[in-house]
């Protein structure tokens, strides 16, 4: 499924990224990097990536890194998003939201921002599940995914393979940008 895509005057090929569990994520192909004779792809999701946080009254919001696809929290999040004509997609690598997102009002961003381990997030929606508050936040930093090209798509590079290849990709990108 490689085809030119135009979104906000941005043209890039799209392809389907698969993880080891068979989950899919439609991505833009941003750049190809050759490492040790293998071709790796830097990808960005076509839909907007989001992160799920548990919101505590006193503490900083807590990032929820692992969640089952059919958990009640995600069902509630999806219901709230549907009120805004948005849809939650449980895909490979990350949760994403499809639909037309409103452009942020930069005066209001200060109160809706969250800093977690040097990344900045913007609140998209918040909701409750059994008297516990949660929020879906959009990462404001670029969200790149590393995949290995395979057939007409890509396979997600994760775990030890990612840990080994990431510094090599970063080094190659630095060489190319100089």
Order of alpha helices (4+ residues) and beta strands (2+ residues): beta-beta-beta-beta-beta-beta-alpha-beta-beta-alpha-beta-beta-beta-beta-beta-alpha
